[in-house]
C-alpha cells in the first residue's frame, strides 16, 4: 500500500513537471481573475484622474477664477483626507498596499494645490498644464498595472518551480521505501521458517477467581514468608552462638597446653642443675 501511494504521488508530480510550461502559458482562472482585478482597479483610477482634469478644464472655461480656486482647494483637501485615512489603515493592518495608495493621494492633493501657483510663476496655459499632468498620471498607473501583472506572474511561476524540488526529494524516498519493504519481506520469511521448525506450545488459559479468594491467598503467602524468615533468623543466631562457644573452648585448651609445657621445661632445667652440682 505504501509503495502504491508513493508511486501515485511521484507520477502526479512528474505530470505536473511536464505540464509546467503549459501552465505558465495558460494560468488557471482563479489566478488570472485575481490579477485582472488588480489591473482593473488601476485602470479605473486612471480613468477617474482623466475625468477630474477634464472637469477642471470645463470649469476654467465656464466659471470665474475665484470660484475655480475655491473648488480646487476643496478637491485638494478631500484627497489629503483620503491619503491620511489610508496611511492610518496601513499602520493598523500592516499592509503595503494601503501605504502606496495613501502616498499617491497625498501627492495628488499637493499637485492640485500647486496648479494655480505654477501657472502664475511659469506663465503656462491652464489647459495644456492640466492635459500634460493628466497624461503623466495616466502613464504612471498604466506602468503600475504592468508591474503588478509581471510580479504576480513571477510569483505563480516560482510556485510551479518548487514542484521540481519536491520531485527530487520524493524520488530517493521511493527507493528507500522499496528497500525497507524488501527487508521486511525477508524478515517475515525467516520468521515463518522458524515457526515451521519449532512450534511454541500453547499456554493454558488461567482461570480468574473472585477477588476475595485472591486476597486471602496473598495474605496466607505473606504470613508463610514471614514465618520462614523468622525461622531462618533464629537458626542463624543459634549457629553463630555455637561457633562462638567452639572458638572459646579452643582458645582455653591452647592456653592450658602452653602452661603445661612451660612447667615441664622448668622441671627439666632444675634436674640438670642438681646433676651438675652432684658431679662437682
ZATISE-723750 format. One record per residue (C-alpha): chain; residue in one letter; y negated, x negated, z negated; residue number from 1. Coordinates in nm, 2 decimals, always signed. Each point is the difference from the previous one (the first is absolute). Layout:
+------+-------+--------+--------+--------+------+
| bavo | dovex |      Y |      X |      Z | volo |
+------+-------+--------+--------+--------+------+
|    A |     a |      Y |      X |      Z |  NUM |
...
+------+-------+--------+--------+--------+------+
! end
This chain:
+------+-------+--------+--------+--------+------+
| bavo | dovex |      Y |      X |      Z | volo |
+------+-------+--------+--------+--------+------+
|    A |     x |  +0.00 |  +0.00 |  +0.00 |    1 |
|    A |     x |  -0.24 |  -0.28 |  -0.09 |    2 |
|    A |     x |  +0.07 |  -0.18 |  +0.34 |    3 |
|    A |     x |  -0.07 |  +0.32 |  +0.19 |    4 |
|    A |     x |  -0.33 |  +0.06 |  -0.18 |    5 |
|    A |     x |  -0.11 |  -0.37 |  +0.06 |    6 |
|    A |     x |  +0.10 |  +0.03 |  +0.37 |    7 |
|    A |     x |  -0.20 |  +0.32 |  +0.04 |    8 |
|    A |     x |  -0.31 |  -0.15 |  -0.16 |    9 |
|    A |     x |  +0.02 |  -0.31 |  +0.22 |   10 |
|    A |     x |  +0.05 |  +0.20 |  +0.31 |   11 |
|    A |     x |  -0.29 |  +0.22 |  -0.08 |   12 |
|    A |     x |  -0.22 |  -0.30 |  -0.06 |   13 |
|    A |     x |  +0.11 |  -0.17 |  +0.32 |   14 |
|    A |     x |  -0.09 |  +0.32 |  +0.19 |   15 |
|    A |     x |  -0.34 |  +0.00 |  -0.16 |   16 |
|    A |     x |  -0.04 |  -0.36 |  +0.10 |   17 |
|    A |     x |  +0.08 |  +0.08 |  +0.36 |   18 |
|    A |     x |  -0.23 |  +0.29 |  +0.01 |   19 |
|    A |     x |  -0.28 |  -0.18 |  -0.16 |   20 |
|    A |     x |  -0.19 |  -0.08 |  +0.32 |   21 |
|    A |     x |  +0.03 |  +0.37 |  +0.11 |   22 |
|    A |     x |  -0.13 |  +0.11 |  -0.34 |   23 |
|    A |     x |  -0.30 |  -0.24 |  +0.04 |   24 |
|    A |     x |  -0.09 |  +0.17 |  +0.33 |   25 |
|    A |     x |  +0.08 |  +0.35 |  -0.13 |   26 |
|    A |     x |  -0.11 |  +0.06 |  -0.35 |   27 |
|    A |     x |  +0.13 |  +0.30 |  -0.19 |   28 |
|    A |     x |  -0.21 |  +0.31 |  -0.02 |   29 |
|    A |     x |  -0.08 |  -0.02 |  -0.37 |   30 |
|    A |     x |  -0.14 |  -0.36 |  +0.03 |   31 |
|    A |     x |  -0.20 |  +0.08 |  +0.32 |   32 |
|    A |     x |  -0.14 |  +0.32 |  -0.15 |   33 |
|    A |     x |  -0.13 |  -0.20 |  -0.31 |   34 |
|    A |     x |  -0.16 |  -0.26 |  +0.23 |   35 |
|    A |     x |  -0.16 |  +0.26 |  +0.23 |   36 |
|    A |     x |  -0.14 |  +0.19 |  -0.30 |   37 |
|    A |     x |  -0.19 |  -0.31 |  -0.12 |   38 |
|    A |     x |  -0.13 |  -0.07 |  +0.35 |   39 |
|    A |     x |  -0.10 |  +0.36 |  +0.05 |   40 |
|    A |     x |  -0.20 |  -0.02 |  -0.33 |   41 |
|    A |     x |  -0.19 |  -0.30 |  +0.13 |   42 |
|    A |     x |  -0.07 |  +0.17 |  +0.34 |   43 |
|    A |     x |  -0.14 |  +0.30 |  -0.19 |   44 |
|    A |     x |  -0.24 |  -0.22 |  -0.19 |   45 |
|    A |     x |  -0.12 |  -0.16 |  +0.33 |   46 |
|    A |     x |  -0.06 |  +0.35 |  +0.15 |   47 |
|    A |     x |  -0.19 |  +0.11 |  -0.31 |   48 |
|    A |     x |  -0.22 |  -0.31 |  +0.01 |   49 |
|    A |     x |  -0.08 |  +0.06 |  +0.37 |   50 |
|    A |     x |  -0.09 |  +0.36 |  -0.07 |   51 |
|    A |     x |  -0.22 |  -0.11 |  -0.29 |   52 |
|    A |     x |  -0.20 |  -0.23 |  +0.22 |   53 |
|    A |     x |  -0.03 |  +0.27 |  +0.27 |   54 |
|    A |     x |  -0.14 |  +0.24 |  -0.26 |   55 |
|    A |     x |  -0.26 |  -0.26 |  -0.11 |   56 |
|    A |     x |  -0.11 |  -0.05 |  +0.37 |   57 |
|    A |     x |  -0.04 |  +0.38 |  +0.04 |   58 |
|    A |     x |  -0.20 |  +0.02 |  -0.32 |   59 |
|    A |     x |  -0.23 |  -0.28 |  +0.11 |   60 |
|    A |     x |  -0.08 |  +0.20 |  +0.31 |   61 |
|    A |     x |  -0.04 |  +0.34 |  -0.16 |   62 |
|    A |     x |  -0.13 |  -0.08 |  -0.36 |   63 |
|    A |     x |  -0.29 |  -0.18 |  -0.15 |   64 |
|    A |     x |  +0.03 |  -0.36 |  -0.13 |   65 |
|    A |     x |  -0.06 |  +0.10 |  -0.36 |   66 |
|    A |     x |  +0.27 |  +0.26 |  -0.01 |   67 |
|    A |     x |  +0.24 |  -0.24 |  +0.19 |   68 |
|    A |     x |  -0.06 |  -0.27 |  -0.25 |   69 |
|    A |     x |  +0.08 |  +0.24 |  -0.29 |   70 |
|    A |     x |  +0.32 |  +0.11 |  +0.17 |   71 |
|    A |     x |  +0.10 |  -0.36 |  +0.06 |   72 |
|    A |     x |  -0.05 |  -0.07 |  -0.38 |   73 |
|    A |     x |  +0.22 |  +0.30 |  -0.09 |   74 |
|    A |     x |  +0.28 |  -0.12 |  +0.23 |   75 |
|    A |     x |  -0.02 |  -0.35 |  -0.14 |   76 |
|    A |     x |  +0.02 |  +0.13 |  -0.36 |   77 |
|    A |     x |  +0.30 |  +0.21 |  +0.09 |   78 |
|    A |     x |  +0.18 |  -0.30 |  +0.16 |   79 |
|    A |     x |  -0.09 |  -0.21 |  -0.31 |   80 |
|    A |     x |  +0.16 |  +0.26 |  -0.24 |   81 |
|    A |     x |  +0.32 |  +0.01 |  +0.21 |   82 |
|    A |     x |  +0.03 |  -0.38 |  -0.01 |   83 |
|    A |     x |  -0.04 |  -0.01 |  -0.38 |   84 |
|    A |     x |  +0.25 |  +0.27 |  -0.05 |   85 |
|    A |     x |  +0.26 |  -0.17 |  +0.23 |   86 |
|    A |     x |  -0.05 |  -0.33 |  -0.19 |   87 |
|    A |     x |  +0.06 |  +0.17 |  -0.33 |   88 |
|    A |     x |  +0.31 |  +0.16 |  +0.13 |   89 |
|    A |     x |  +0.13 |  -0.33 |  +0.13 |   90 |
|    A |     x |  -0.06 |  -0.16 |  -0.34 |   91 |
|    A |     x |  +0.19 |  +0.28 |  -0.18 |   92 |
|    A |     x |  +0.29 |  +0.02 |  +0.24 |   93 |
|    A |     x |  +0.00 |  -0.37 |  +0.10 |   94 |
|    A |     x |  +0.02 |  +0.06 |  +0.38 |   95 |
|    A |     x |  -0.17 |  -0.22 |  +0.26 |   96 |
|    A |     x |  -0.03 |  +0.29 |  +0.25 |   97 |
|    A |     x |  -0.27 |  +0.17 |  -0.21 |   98 |
|    A |     x |  -0.19 |  -0.33 |  -0.05 |   99 |
|    A |     x |  -0.04 |  -0.05 |  +0.37 |  100 |
|    A |     x |  -0.12 |  +0.36 |  +0.06 |  101 |
|    A |     x |  -0.24 |  -0.03 |  -0.29 |  102 |
|    A |     x |  -0.15 |  -0.33 |  +0.14 |  103 |
|    A |     x |  -0.03 |  +0.16 |  +0.35 |  104 |
|    A |     x |  -0.19 |  +0.30 |  -0.13 |  105 |
|    A |     x |  -0.24 |  -0.23 |  -0.20 |  106 |
|    A |     x |  -0.07 |  -0.20 |  +0.31 |  107 |
|    A |     x |  -0.06 |  +0.31 |  +0.20 |  108 |
|    A |     x |  -0.25 |  +0.13 |  -0.26 |  109 |
|    A |     x |  -0.19 |  -0.33 |  +0.00 |  110 |
|    A |     x |  -0.01 |  +0.02 |  +0.38 |  111 |
|    A |     x |  -0.15 |  +0.35 |  +0.00 |  112 |
|    A |     x |  -0.27 |  -0.10 |  -0.25 |  113 |
|    A |     x |  -0.10 |  -0.31 |  +0.21 |  114 |
|    A |     x |  -0.03 |  +0.19 |  +0.33 |  115 |
|    A |     x |  -0.38 |  +0.07 |  -0.03 |  116 |
|    A |     x |  -0.08 |  -0.33 |  -0.15 |  117 |
|    A |     x |  +0.18 |  -0.20 |  +0.28 |  118 |
|    A |     x |  -0.17 |  +0.21 |  +0.27 |  119 |
|    A |     x |  -0.35 |  -0.06 |  -0.14 |  120 |
|    A |     x |  +0.06 |  -0.37 |  -0.05 |  121 |
|    A |     x |  +0.16 |  -0.10 |  +0.33 |  122 |
|    A |     x |  -0.15 |  +0.29 |  +0.20 |  123 |
|    A |     x |  +0.33 |  +0.13 |  +0.14 |  124 |
|    A |     x |  +0.05 |  +0.34 |  +0.17 |  125 |
|    A |     x |  +0.14 |  +0.25 |  -0.25 |  126 |
|    A |     x |  +0.26 |  +0.14 |  +0.25 |  127 |
|    A |     x |  +0.12 |  -0.34 |  +0.12 |  128 |
|    A |     x |  +0.04 |  -0.13 |  -0.35 |  129 |
|    A |     x |  +0.21 |  +0.30 |  -0.10 |  130 |
|    A |     x |  +0.21 |  -0.03 |  +0.31 |  131 |
|    A |     x |  +0.07 |  -0.37 |  -0.06 |  132 |
|    A |     x |  +0.08 |  +0.06 |  -0.37 |  133 |
|    A |     x |  +0.24 |  +0.29 |  +0.09 |  134 |
|    A |     x |  +0.18 |  -0.23 |  +0.26 |  135 |
|    A |     x |  +0.03 |  -0.27 |  -0.27 |  136 |
|    A |     x |  +0.15 |  +0.23 |  -0.26 |  137 |
|    A |     x |  +0.24 |  +0.16 |  +0.26 |  138 |
|    A |     x |  +0.12 |  -0.34 |  +0.11 |  139 |
|    A |     x |  +0.07 |  -0.10 |  -0.36 |  140 |
|    A |     x |  +0.21 |  +0.31 |  -0.07 |  141 |
|    A |     x |  +0.20 |  -0.04 |  +0.33 |  142 |
|    A |     x |  +0.08 |  -0.36 |  -0.09 |  143 |
|    A |     x |  +0.09 |  +0.11 |  -0.35 |  144 |
|    A |     x |  +0.25 |  +0.26 |  +0.14 |  145 |
|    A |     x |  +0.15 |  -0.27 |  +0.23 |  146 |
|    A |     x |  +0.05 |  -0.23 |  -0.30 |  147 |
|    A |     x |  +0.16 |  +0.28 |  -0.20 |  148 |
|    A |     x |  +0.25 |  +0.06 |  +0.28 |  149 |
|    A |     x |  +0.09 |  -0.37 |  +0.04 |  150 |
|    A |     x |  +0.04 |  -0.04 |  -0.38 |  151 |
|    A |     x |  +0.22 |  +0.30 |  -0.04 |  152 |
|    A |     x |  +0.22 |  -0.10 |  +0.29 |  153 |
|    A |     x |  +0.04 |  -0.35 |  -0.15 |  154 |
|    A |     x |  +0.11 |  +0.15 |  -0.33 |  155 |
|    A |     x |  +0.26 |  +0.21 |  +0.18 |  156 |
|    A |     x |  +0.13 |  -0.30 |  +0.19 |  157 |
|    A |     x |  +0.03 |  -0.20 |  -0.32 |  158 |
|    A |     x |  +0.21 |  +0.28 |  -0.15 |  159 |
|    A |     x |  +0.23 |  -0.02 |  +0.30 |  160 |
|    A |     x |  +0.02 |  -0.39 |  -0.01 |  161 |
|    A |     x |  +0.13 |  +0.03 |  -0.36 |  162 |
|    A |     x |  +0.32 |  +0.16 |  +0.14 |  163 |
|    A |     x |  +0.11 |  -0.33 |  +0.15 |  164 |
|    A |     x |  -0.03 |  -0.18 |  -0.33 |  165 |
|    A |     x |  +0.21 |  +0.28 |  -0.17 |  166 |
|    A |     x |  +0.27 |  -0.04 |  +0.27 |  167 |
|    A |     x |  +0.02 |  -0.38 |  -0.06 |  168 |
|    A |     x |  +0.05 |  +0.07 |  -0.37 |  169 |
|    A |     x |  +0.26 |  +0.27 |  +0.06 |  170 |
|    A |     x |  +0.22 |  -0.20 |  +0.24 |  171 |
|    A |     x |  +0.12 |  -0.26 |  -0.26 |  172 |
|    A |     x |  +0.06 |  +0.28 |  -0.25 |  173 |
|    A |     x |  +0.24 |  +0.16 |  +0.25 |  174 |
|    A |     x |  +0.20 |  -0.33 |  +0.02 |  175 |
|    A |     x |  +0.01 |  -0.03 |  -0.38 |  176 |
|    A |     x |  +0.12 |  +0.36 |  -0.03 |  177 |
|    A |     x |  +0.29 |  -0.06 |  +0.24 |  178 |
|    A |     x |  +0.10 |  -0.32 |  -0.19 |  179 |
|    A |     x |  +0.00 |  +0.20 |  -0.33 |  180 |
|    A |     x |  +0.21 |  +0.28 |  +0.16 |  181 |
|    A |     x |  +0.26 |  -0.26 |  +0.12 |  182 |
|    A |     x |  +0.02 |  -0.16 |  -0.34 |  183 |
|    A |     x |  +0.05 |  +0.33 |  -0.17 |  184 |
|    A |     x |  +0.28 |  +0.09 |  +0.25 |  185 |
|    A |     x |  +0.18 |  -0.33 |  -0.07 |  186 |
|    A |     x |  -0.03 |  +0.06 |  -0.38 |  187 |
|    A |     x |  +0.13 |  +0.35 |  +0.03 |  188 |
|    A |     x |  +0.30 |  -0.12 |  +0.21 |  189 |
|    A |     x |  +0.08 |  -0.27 |  -0.27 |  190 |
|    A |     x |  -0.02 |  +0.26 |  -0.28 |  191 |
|    A |     x |  +0.23 |  +0.24 |  +0.19 |  192 |
|    A |     x |  +0.26 |  -0.28 |  +0.05 |  193 |
|    A |     x |  -0.01 |  -0.08 |  -0.37 |  194 |
|    A |     x |  +0.05 |  +0.36 |  -0.09 |  195 |
|    A |     x |  +0.30 |  +0.03 |  +0.23 |  196 |
|    A |     x |  +0.16 |  -0.31 |  -0.16 |  197 |
|    A |     x |  -0.07 |  +0.09 |  -0.36 |  198 |
|    A |     x |  -0.06 |  +0.36 |  -0.10 |  199 |
|    A |     x |  -0.15 |  +0.03 |  -0.34 |  200 |
|    A |     x |  +0.19 |  +0.24 |  -0.25 |  201 |
|    A |     x |  -0.17 |  +0.32 |  -0.07 |  202 |
|    A |     x |  -0.14 |  +0.05 |  -0.34 |  203 |
|    A |     x |  +0.11 |  +0.29 |  -0.20 |  204 |
|    A |     x |  -0.27 |  +0.25 |  -0.08 |  205 |
|    A |     x |  -0.11 |  -0.01 |  -0.37 |  206 |
|    A |     x |  -0.01 |  +0.34 |  -0.16 |  207 |
|    A |     x |  -0.31 |  +0.06 |  -0.20 |  208 |
|    A |     x |  +0.05 |  +0.16 |  -0.34 |  209 |
|    A |     x |  -0.24 |  +0.19 |  -0.22 |  210 |
|    A |     x |  -0.30 |  -0.18 |  -0.15 |  211 |
|    A |     x |  +0.13 |  +0.06 |  -0.36 |  212 |
|    A |     x |  +0.34 |  -0.18 |  +0.06 |  213 |
|    A |     x |  -0.18 |  -0.29 |  +0.17 |  214 |
|    A |     x |  -0.24 |  -0.04 |  -0.30 |  215 |
|    A |     x |  +0.30 |  +0.01 |  -0.25 |  216 |
|    A |     x |  +0.19 |  -0.27 |  +0.20 |  217 |
|    A |     x |  -0.31 |  -0.22 |  +0.00 |  218 |
|    A |     x |  -0.04 |  +0.04 |  -0.38 |  219 |
|    A |     x |  +0.37 |  -0.08 |  -0.07 |  220 |
|    A |     x |  -0.03 |  -0.31 |  +0.23 |  221 |
|    A |     x |  -0.30 |  -0.12 |  -0.19 |  222 |
|    A |     x |  +0.17 |  +0.04 |  -0.33 |  223 |
|    A |     x |  +0.31 |  -0.19 |  +0.11 |  224 |
|    A |     x |  -0.21 |  -0.29 |  +0.13 |  225 |
|    A |     x |  -0.20 |  -0.01 |  -0.33 |  226 |
|    A |     x |  +0.33 |  -0.01 |  -0.20 |  227 |
|    A |     x |  +0.14 |  -0.28 |  +0.22 |  228 |
|    A |     x |  -0.32 |  -0.21 |  -0.04 |  229 |
|    A |     x |  +0.02 |  +0.04 |  -0.38 |  230 |
|    A |     x |  +0.37 |  -0.11 |  +0.00 |  231 |
|    A |     x |  -0.08 |  -0.30 |  +0.21 |  232 |
|    A |     x |  -0.29 |  -0.11 |  -0.23 |  233 |
|    A |     x |  +0.23 |  +0.03 |  -0.31 |  234 |
|    A |     x |  +0.27 |  -0.21 |  +0.16 |  235 |
|    A |     x |  -0.25 |  -0.26 |  +0.10 |  236 |
|    A |     x |  -0.13 |  -0.02 |  -0.36 |  237 |
|    A |     x |  +0.36 |  -0.04 |  -0.14 |  238 |
|    A |     x |  +0.08 |  -0.27 |  +0.25 |  239 |
|    A |     x |  -0.32 |  -0.19 |  -0.09 |  240 |
|    A |     x |  +0.07 |  +0.03 |  -0.38 |  241 |
|    A |     x |  +0.36 |  -0.13 |  +0.05 |  242 |
|    A |     x |  -0.13 |  -0.30 |  +0.21 |  243 |
|    A |     x |  -0.25 |  -0.09 |  -0.27 |  244 |
|    A |     x |  +0.29 |  +0.01 |  -0.27 |  245 |
|    A |     x |  +0.22 |  -0.23 |  +0.21 |  246 |
|    A |     x |  -0.28 |  -0.25 |  +0.06 |  247 |
|    A |     x |  -0.08 |  -0.01 |  -0.38 |  248 |
|    A |     x |  +0.37 |  -0.06 |  -0.09 |  249 |
|    A |     x |  +0.02 |  -0.28 |  +0.25 |  250 |
|    A |     x |  -0.31 |  -0.17 |  -0.14 |  251 |
|    A |     x |  +0.13 |  +0.03 |  -0.36 |  252 |
|    A |     x |  +0.34 |  -0.16 |  +0.10 |  253 |
|    A |     x |  -0.18 |  -0.29 |  +0.18 |  254 |
|    A |     x |  -0.20 |  -0.07 |  -0.32 |  255 |
|    A |     x |  +0.31 |  +0.00 |  -0.22 |  256 |
|    A |     x |  +0.18 |  -0.24 |  +0.23 |  257 |
|    A |     x |  -0.29 |  -0.24 |  +0.00 |  258 |
|    A |     x |  -0.02 |  +0.00 |  -0.38 |  259 |
|    A |     x |  +0.38 |  -0.08 |  -0.03 |  260 |
|    A |     x |  -0.03 |  -0.29 |  +0.25 |  261 |
|    A |     x |  -0.28 |  -0.15 |  -0.20 |  262 |
|    A |     x |  +0.19 |  +0.03 |  -0.33 |  263 |
|    A |     x |  +0.30 |  -0.18 |  +0.16 |  264 |
|    A |     x |  -0.22 |  -0.28 |  +0.13 |  265 |
|    A |     x |  -0.14 |  -0.06 |  -0.35 |  266 |
|    A |     x |  +0.35 |  -0.02 |  -0.15 |  267 |
|    A |     x |  +0.13 |  -0.25 |  +0.25 |  268 |
|    A |     x |  -0.31 |  -0.22 |  -0.05 |  269 |
|    A |     x |  +0.06 |  +0.00 |  -0.39 |  270 |
|    A |     x |  +0.37 |  -0.10 |  +0.04 |  271 |
|    A |     x |  -0.10 |  -0.29 |  +0.23 |  272 |
|    A |     x |  -0.25 |  -0.13 |  -0.26 |  273 |
|    A |     x |  +0.25 |  +0.01 |  -0.28 |  274 |
|    A |     x |  +0.25 |  -0.19 |  +0.20 |  275 |
|    A |     x |  -0.25 |  -0.27 |  +0.07 |  276 |
|    A |     x |  -0.08 |  -0.03 |  -0.37 |  277 |
|    A |     x |  +0.37 |  -0.04 |  -0.09 |  278 |
|    A |     x |  +0.05 |  -0.27 |  +0.26 |  279 |
|    A |     x |  -0.29 |  -0.20 |  -0.15 |  280 |
+------+-------+--------+--------+--------+------+
! end
